[in-house]
């Protein structure tokens, strides 16, 4: 019998004999149980592409402490038992590019709950959104508060990593010099430096020198005035979006005297001119047009083993908003979006609707280019890290839900289910190890943090089961399906 507990029994501990214990009560969300055992479960360890059948996985506190064939692992009498018969246990997913937002507290369902309900057990904040009536300091403190509450077991949610103030963003850099922003990031206890598009070369070099001296990891956009080669040479550790690399395929004047908000339009207009005459659906022609530049991008990244965060879901979202509006509005996550944003969308005032007005076909061109780039990166062995850009409340990308659309985009770009899963498990863990010195998640192994997803169906054959997990464990706390559904429920 698979683990299913009616909602009315959520607080009841069901006792069973040692020969037939296959039901357990949910673990309270305010702290991990001393012991949980997944029995008779098929394990997807992510250490290699395989399935370990009929296993027992023993969790104590927030750690996996034993794994072995069922019947060979001693399960303490006090353990809560989760029956995994015919189910599959794999590592929790990481969304390595999200944005925290203090306005989350007023959303129809809190994104921290939505992450867990969708199997996301680690998130990395790439910039705290400043809401109306708030300061950047408010926004950053909100992120730190969420992190503290999760670590203390006071709030259900994924493990949080975060940047502080973005460097090179004209709205949030303030009057601080680049080196001061780096020092502030470290002093406030953030995990990484986020670099934005508008920093010049002098400021970038100064910041990355300071970051290296203080042992601070750096990730970001490729500054318009600098370019990929010089950015990597200066020491940036990771690229924040696949789409950032597209600018390297466009010929433009990096010395142009432009206001920050004008750069995107300038470069995208030139990109449209340079692809004029090529059918948006003709992927081979688009590839051939930029084959030499694409090879140069791959060589630069490969030389430094530079990871790239994916964030491909934005292309699907833009395409639907601009060219298939009815499909976008039929998405099941629409009710979870802030009401103000949905009103803006219905009035045609979403920023992507405005940007693409009159050049709607470019939504398809960009999606094709990003998929070409992603596949080229994958084929070349460039580390890819799963991320979705969810959380801002202004793009139509809903936390938690977006991770499945991101995985689908990777599959559509030619990755296998196993390789797609690696981006949100193994590769995410490796990046976190580079960031903070410890990447103790992303595989089902003894000693790893107990971040796990239990699903129906073999995820190495079909990732669809991840959309409706039987349960999720985060930091050793077990949330069965009924509890996840309750956490993600919309208000009446």
C-alpha positions in Angstrom: 0.0 0.0 0.0 1.4 3.4 -1.0 1.7 6.1 1.6 -1.7 8.0 1.6 -3.1 9.7 4.6 -6.6 11.4 4.6 -6.4 15.1 5.6 -8.5 14.5 8.7 -5.8 12.1 10.0 -3.0 14.6 9.4 -2.1 14.7 13.1 -2.6 11.0 13.9 0.3 8.7 14.2 -0.7 5.3 12.9 1.1 2.5 14.7 1.8 -0.8 13.0 3.6 -4.1 13.6 7.2 -4.5 12.5 6.2 -6.9 9.7 3.6 -4.6 8.2 4.5 -1.0 8.9 3.6 0.8 5.7 1.8 3.9 6.9 3.1 6.9 8.8 1.8 10.2 10.0 3.0 13.4 8.5 6.0 14.9 10.1 5.3 18.3 11.7 6.6 21.2 9.6 8.4 22.8 12.5 11.2 20.3 12.6 12.6 17.1 11.2 11.6 13.8 12.7 14.3 11.7 14.4 13.9 8.9 11.9 12.0 8.3 8.6 12.3 5.2 6.5 11.3 4.9 2.8 10.9 1.2 2.2 10.4 -1.0 -0.9 11.2 2.0 -3.0 13.0 2.4 -6.4 15.8 4.8 -6.0 17.1 7.1 -8.7 20.4 8.0 -7.1 21.6 10.5 -9.8 25.2 9.3 -9.1 24.8 7.5 -12.5 21.9 6.8 -14.8 20.3 3.8 -13.1 17.5 2.6 -10.9 18.1 0.8 -7.6 15.1 -1.4 -7.1 13.4 -2.4 -3.8 15.5 -0.2 -1.5 15.2 1.2 2.0 16.4 4.7 2.5 16.8 5.7 6.2 16.8 9.4 7.2 17.7 10.7 10.6 17.3 14.4 11.3 18.2 16.1 8.0 20.6 13.5 6.7 20.4 10.2 4.8 22.1 7.7 7.1 21.6 4.4 5.3 20.6 2.9 1.9 20.3 -0.7 1.0 18.1 -3.5 -0.3 14.9 -3.7 1.7 15.2 -6.2 4.4 19.0 -5.6 4.8 18.8 -2.1 6.5 17.9 -2.1 10.2 14.9 0.2 10.7 14.5 1.5 14.3 11.1 0.8 15.8 10.6 4.5 16.3 10.9 5.3 12.6 8.0 6.7 10.6 7.6 4.4 7.6 6.8 5.6 4.0 5.9 2.7 1.7 7.5 3.3 -1.7 6.1 0.2 -3.4 6.1 0.9 -7.2 7.2 4.5 -6.6 10.5 6.2 -7.3 12.6 8.3 -4.9 15.0 10.9 -6.4 16.8 14.0 -5.1 14.8 17.2 -4.7 15.2 19.8 -7.4 17.0 23.1 -7.2 15.8 26.3 -8.9 19.1 28.2 -9.2 17.7 31.4 -10.5 14.7 32.9 -8.7 13.9 36.3 -7.3 12.5 36.8 -3.8 9.8 39.5 -3.3 8.4 40.8 -0.1 5.0 41.0 -1.8 4.9 37.2 -1.8 3.2 37.5 1.6 0.1 38.8 -0.2 0.1 36.4 -3.2 -2.7 33.8 -3.5 -0.4 31.1 -2.2 3.1 31.7 -0.8 5.9 30.8 -3.2 7.8 29.0 -0.5 4.9 26.5 -0.3 4.6 26.4 -4.1 8.3 25.4 -4.4 7.9 22.5 -2.1 4.6 21.4 -3.7 6.5 21.1 -7.0 9.5 19.2 -5.6 11.9 22.2 -5.4 14.0 21.9 -2.2 16.8 24.4 -2.9 16.5 27.9 -4.4 19.0 30.6 -5.2 17.9 34.2 -5.1 19.4 36.2 -7.9 18.1 39.6 -6.7 15.5 40.7 -4.2 12.7 42.6 -5.9 11.9 46.0 -4.4 8.1 46.5 -4.1 6.1 49.7 -3.9 6.7 51.5 -0.7 9.8 49.4 0.2 13.5 50.0 0.0 16.2 47.6 -1.3 17.2 47.2 2.4 13.7 45.9 3.1 13.8 43.5 0.2 17.2 42.1 1.2 16.2 41.7 4.8 13.1 39.9 3.8 15.3 37.3 1.9 17.5 36.9 4.9 14.5 36.5 7.2 13.1 33.7 5.0 16.4 32.0 5.1 16.6 32.2 8.9 13.1 30.9 9.3 13.7 27.9 7.1 17.0 27.1 8.8 15.3 27.3 12.2 12.4 25.1 11.2 10.0 27.9 11.7 8.8 28.0 8.1 8.3 25.3 5.5 10.3 25.9 2.4 13.4 25.1 0.4 16.9 25.8 1.5 17.8 29.3 0.4 21.0 30.7 -1.1 21.2 34.4 -2.1 23.0 37.4 -3.5 22.7 40.8 -2.0 22.7 44.1 -3.9 23.1 43.7 -7.6 26.3 45.3 -9.1 25.7 47.3 -12.3 21.9 47.6 -12.0 21.2 51.3 -12.3 18.2 51.0 -10.0 19.8 49.2 -7.1 23.5 49.8 -7.2 23.0 53.1 -5.4 26.0 55.3 -4.7 28.2 52.4 -3.5 31.4 51.8 -5.4 31.9 48.2 -6.9 34.3 47.2 -4.1 31.9 48.5 -1.5 29.1 46.4 -2.9 31.2 43.3 -2.7 32.2 44.0 0.9 28.5 44.7 1.8 27.5 41.4 0.2 30.0 39.5 2.4 29.3 41.5 5.6 25.5 40.9 5.3 26.1 37.1 5.0 25.0 36.6 1.4 26.4 33.8 -0.7 27.4 35.3 -4.0 27.8 38.5 -6.0 25.3 39.2 -8.7 26.5 41.2 -11.7 24.1 43.0 -13.9 24.3 44.3 -17.5 25.3 48.0 -17.1 28.6 47.9 -15.3 31.6 49.1 -17.2 34.9 47.2 -17.5 36.7 49.2 -14.8 34.0 48.6 -12.3 33.6 44.9 -13.2 37.4 44.3 -12.8 37.5 46.1 -9.5 34.5 44.1 -8.1 35.8 40.8 -9.2 39.2 41.5 -7.8 37.6 42.2 -4.4 35.3 39.2 -4.7 38.3 36.9 -5.3 40.2 38.4 -2.4 37.2 37.7 -0.1 36.4 34.3 -1.5 33.0 35.4 -2.9 31.4 33.6 -5.8 30.2 35.7 -8.7 27.4 35.1 -11.3 25.7 37.5 -13.6 24.8 38.9 -16.9 27.4 39.7 -19.5 27.8 43.5 -19.3 27.0 45.2 -22.7 30.2 47.3 -22.5 32.4 44.4 -21.7 31.5 41.2 -23.5 32.0 37.5 -22.7 35.7 37.1 -23.2 36.8 40.0 -20.9 34.1 39.2 -18.4 35.4 35.6 -18.0 39.0 36.9 -18.0 38.2 39.2 -15.2 37.0 36.2 -13.2 33.2 35.9 -13.2 32.3 32.4 -12.1 29.0 31.7 -13.8 26.6 33.0 -16.5 23.1 33.8 -15.2 21.1 33.0 -18.3 21.6 31.0 -21.6 20.0 34.0 -23.3 22.9 36.2 -22.2 25.1 34.4 -24.6 23.0 35.4 -27.6 24.4 38.9 -27.5 27.7 37.3 -28.4 26.2 36.3 -31.8 25.2 39.9 -32.6 27.6 42.5 -33.9 27.1 45.8 -32.1 29.2 48.7 -30.8 30.1 48.1 -27.2 31.4 51.7 -26.9 28.0 53.2 -27.7 27.0 56.0 -25.4 23.6 54.7 -24.3 21.4 55.0 -21.2 21.1 51.7 -19.4 17.5 51.0 -20.5 18.3 51.6 -24.1 20.9 48.8 -24.5 18.4 46.0 -24.8 16.4 47.6 -27.6 19.6 48.6 -29.4 21.1 45.1 -29.4 17.8 43.3 -30.1 17.1 45.5 -33.1 20.5 44.8 -34.6 19.9 41.1 -33.9 16.6 41.3 -35.9 18.4 43.0 -38.8 21.1 40.4 -38.8 18.7 37.5 -39.0 16.4 39.2 -41.5 15.5 36.8 -44.4 15.8 33.6 -42.3 12.6 31.8 -41.4 12.1 31.8 -37.6 11.5 28.0 -37.7 14.6 27.2 -39.7 16.9 26.2 -36.9 19.6 24.9 -39.2 19.9 28.2 -41.1 20.0 30.1 -37.8 22.8 27.8 -36.6 24.7 28.2 -39.9 24.4 32.0 -39.7 26.4 32.2 -36.5 28.4 28.9 -36.5 31.8 30.6 -36.0 30.7 32.9 -33.2 28.9 30.0 -31.5 32.1 28.0 -31.6 34.0 30.9 -30.0 31.4 31.2 -27.2 31.8 27.5 -26.4 35.6 27.7 -26.4 35.6 30.6 -24.0 33.3 28.8 -21.5 35.0 25.5 -21.9 38.4 26.9 -21.2 37.3 28.0 -17.7 34.6 25.3 -17.1 32.1 28.1 -16.6 28.6 27.0 -15.6 25.6 28.5 -17.3 22.1 28.8 -15.7 19.3 27.8 -18.1 16.2 30.0 -17.5 14.7 28.7 -20.8 11.1 28.9 -19.6 11.0 32.6 -20.3 11.0 31.9 -24.0 7.9 29.7 -23.7 6.2 32.3 -21.6 7.1 35.2 -24.1 6.1 33.1 -27.1 2.7 32.3 -25.6 2.0 35.8 -24.3 2.8 37.3 -27.7 1.8 34.6 -30.2 -0.6 32.3 -28.4 -2.3 34.3 -25.7 -5.2 31.9 -25.2 -2.7 29.1 -24.4 -1.0 31.2 -21.8 -4.2 32.2 -20.1 -5.2 28.6 -20.0 -2.2 27.7 -17.8 -3.1 26.1 -14.5 -0.9 28.5 -12.6 -2.6 31.7 -13.7 -4.7 31.9 -10.5 -1.5 31.9 -8.5 -0.2 35.1 -10.2 -0.7 38.4 -8.5 -4.0 40.0 -9.5 -2.4 43.2 -10.6 -0.1 41.4 -13.0 -3.0 39.4 -14.5 -4.9 42.7 -15.1 -1.9 44.2 -16.8 -1.6 41.1 -19.0 -5.2 41.2 -20.0 -4.9 44.9 -21.0 -1.8 44.0 -23.2 0.5 46.0 -21.0 2.8 43.2 -19.9 6.4 44.2 -20.7 7.0 41.5 -23.2 3.7 42.2 -25.0 4.8 45.8 -25.3 8.4 45.0 -26.3 7.3 42.6 -29.1 4.5 44.7 -30.5 5.1 44.9 -34.3 7.9 42.3 -34.2 6.0 39.3 -32.7 8.0 36.9 -34.9 11.1 37.7 -32.8 9.6 35.7 -29.9 10.0 32.6 -32.0 13.4 33.6 -33.3 14.7 34.1 -29.8 13.3 30.8 -28.6 15.0 29.0 -31.5 18.3 30.7 -30.8 18.2 29.9 -27.1 17.5 26.2 -27.8 20.3 26.2 -30.4 22.6 27.7 -27.7 21.5 25.3 -25.0 22.0 22.2 -27.1 25.4 23.4 -28.2 26.4 24.0 -24.6 25.2 20.6 -23.6 26.9 18.8 -26.4 30.2 20.6 -25.6 30.0 19.5 -21.9 29.5 23.0 -20.5 27.9 22.7 -17.0 24.2 23.6 -17.2 22.4 24.6 -14.0 18.6 24.6 -13.7 16.9 28.0 -13.1 13.7 29.6 -14.1 13.7 33.4 -13.2 10.5 32.9 -11.2 9.3 35.1 -8.4 9.2 38.7 -9.6 5.5 38.7 -10.2 6.0 40.7 -13.4 6.8 38.1 -16.1 4.2 35.3 -15.7 6.7 32.8 -14.3 5.2 31.2 -11.2 7.5 29.7 -8.5 7.5 25.9 -8.4 5.3 25.4 -11.5 8.1 26.9 -13.6 10.6 24.2 -12.8 8.5 21.6 -14.8 8.3 24.0 -17.8 12.0 24.5 -17.6 12.6 20.7 -17.6 10.3 20.4 -20.6 12.3 23.1 -22.4 15.5 21.1 -21.8 13.8 18.0 -23.2 12.6 19.9 -26.2 16.1 21.1 -26.8 17.3 17.5 -27.1 18.4 16.6 -23.5 17.5 13.2 -22.1 15.4 13.0 -18.9 18.5 12.0 -17.0 20.6 14.9 -18.3 17.7 17.3 -17.7 17.5 16.1 -14.1 21.2 16.5 -13.6 21.0 20.3 -14.2 18.7 20.6 -11.1 20.5 18.1 -8.9 24.1 17.1 -9.5 25.2 20.2 -11.4 23.3 22.5 -9.0 25.1 20.9 -6.1 28.5 21.3 -7.7 27.8 25.0 -8.2 26.8 25.4 -4.5 30.0 23.7 -3.5 31.9 26.3 -5.4 29.8 29.0 -3.8 29.9 28.0 -0.2 32.3 25.1 0.1 29.6 22.4 0.6 27.2 20.9 -2.0 25.6 18.3 0.2 22.5 17.6 -1.9 21.6 16.5 -5.4 22.1 12.8 -5.0 20.6 10.0 -3.0 23.6 9.0 -1.0 24.5 8.4 2.7 25.6 11.7 4.3 23.6 13.9 1.9 21.0 16.4 3.1 17.6 14.6 3.0 16.0 16.5 0.1 13.9 14.0 -1.7 10.9 13.6 -4.1 8.7 10.5 -4.2 6.9 10.1 -7.5 4.8 7.7 -9.5 6.5 6.5 -12.7 10.1 6.2 -13.7 11.5 9.8 -14.1 14.3 8.5 -16.3 11.6 7.7 -18.9 9.0 10.5 -18.2 9.4 13.6 -16.1 5.7 14.1 -16.0 5.3 12.5 -12.6 7.3 15.3 -11.0 4.4 17.7 -11.5 2.3 15.8 -8.9 4.6 14.1 -6.4 3.4 11.6 -3.8 5.5 13.5 -1.3 8.5 15.8 -0.8 11.1 15.7 1.9 13.0 19.0 2.6 15.8 19.0 5.1 14.5 15.8 6.6 10.9 17.0 6.9 8.4 14.8 5.1 5.4 16.4 3.3 2.9 13.9 1.9 0.8 14.7 -1.2 -2.2 15.8 0.9 -0.1 18.2 2.9 1.5 19.6 -0.2 -1.9 20.2 -1.8 -3.1 22.0 1.3 0.0 24.2 1.3 -0.6 25.1 -2.3 -4.3 25.6 -2.0 -5.8 28.8 -3.3 -8.0 30.9 -0.9 -11.8 30.4 -1.2 
